[in-house]
Amino acid sequence: MLKILLAEDDNDMRRFLVSALQKAGYEVVSFDNGRSAYDRLREEPFELLLTDIVMPEMDGIELARRATELDPDIKVMFITGFAAVALNADSQAPKDAKVLSKPFHLRDLVNEVGKMLAA
C-alpha cells in the first residue's frame, strides 16, 4: 500500500484529507506541523509528502526541501491558499512539486495524488 505523509495545521482540513485518501486506498500518516512530520520522515520512507505551506514550527517548503534531501525519490504536493508563494522561484521548493490551490474538491486531490504516484 502506498504511504502518504500529510502535514496540515487545520484540523478539519486534515481530517477530510485523511478520510478521502484512505477511502481511495492509501495509507496516510498525518501531522499538524512540519517539524513532527519531518521527524516521522526520518524514521520511515513515504511515497508522497502532501503538505500545507503555511504552518507553525516548520513551513511546508522547508519540510519539502528537507524531505527530498532525506529521500530524493519522494514526491511532493503542496496544498495551499497561497499558490503564488509556492511558485516563487526563490522558495527552494522541489522543482517537480505539484501545487493544489485551496479551495479544491477532494475528488480532484485524490485524482492528482493518483497521477503523481502512478508516474
MONOR-V840764 format. One record per residue. N is the residue number from 1. RES is the residue in one letter. PSI is psi in whole degrees, -180 to 180 (* if undefined). Layout:
n: {N | N}
res: {RES | RES}
psi: {PSI | PSI}
This chain:
n: {1 | 2 | 3 | 4 | 5 | 6 | 7 | 8 | 9 | 10 | 11 | 12 | 13 | 14 | 15 | 16 | 17 | 18 | 19 | 20 | 21 | 22 | 23 | 24 | 25 | 26 | 27 | 28 | 29 | 30 | 31 | 32 | 33 | 34 | 35 | 36 | 37 | 38 | 39 | 40 | 41 | 42 | 43 | 44 | 45 | 46 | 47 | 48 | 49 | 50 | 51 | 52 | 53 | 54 | 55 | 56 | 57 | 58 | 59 | 60 | 61 | 62 | 63 | 64 | 65 | 66 | 67 | 68 | 69 | 70 | 71 | 72 | 73 | 74 | 75 | 76 | 77 | 78 | 79 | 80 | 81 | 82 | 83 | 84 | 85 | 86 | 87 | 88 | 89 | 90 | 91 | 92 | 93 | 94 | 95 | 96 | 97 | 98 | 99 | 100 | 101 | 102 | 103 | 104 | 105 | 106 | 107 | 108 | 109 | 110 | 111 | 112 | 113 | 114 | 115 | 116 | 117 | 118 | 119}
res: {M | L | K | I | L | L | A | E | D | D | N | D | M | R | R | F | L | V | S | A | L | Q | K | A | G | Y | E | V | V | S | F | D | N | G | R | S | A | Y | D | R | L | R | E | E | P | F | E | L | L | L | T | D | I | V | M | P | E | M | D | G | I | E | L | A | R | R | A | T | E | L | D | P | D | I | K | V | M | F | I | T | G | F | A | A | V | A | L | N | A | D | S | Q | A | P | K | D | A | K | V | L | S | K | P | F | H | L | R | D | L | V | N | E | V | G | K | M | L | A | A}
psi: {135 | 136 | 133 | 133 | 122 | 127 | 112 | 124 | -12 | 115 | -45 | -46 | -44 | -44 | -45 | -44 | -45 | -47 | -48 | -43 | -36 | -40 | -30 | 0 | 13 | 152 | 127 | 129 | 128 | 150 | 157 | 7 | 160 | -35 | -46 | -41 | -43 | -42 | -40 | -38 | -30 | -16 | -32 | 155 | 148 | 152 | -32 | 136 | 119 | 113 | 141 | 159 | -48 | 106 | 158 | 159 | -53 | 123 | 169 | -32 | -44 | -43 | -46 | -41 | -46 | -37 | -42 | -21 | -41 | -43 | 96 | -19 | -8 | 138 | 148 | 132 | 128 | 138 | 124 | 153 | -1 | 66 | -36 | -35 | -46 | -34 | 0 | 126 | -24 | -5 | -17 | 21 | 149 | 137 | -36 | 17 | 146 | 146 | 126 | 116 | 136 | 148 | 148 | 161 | 140 | -34 | -39 | -41 | -50 | -41 | -45 | -42 | -45 | -42 | -44 | -43 | -18 | -20 | *}
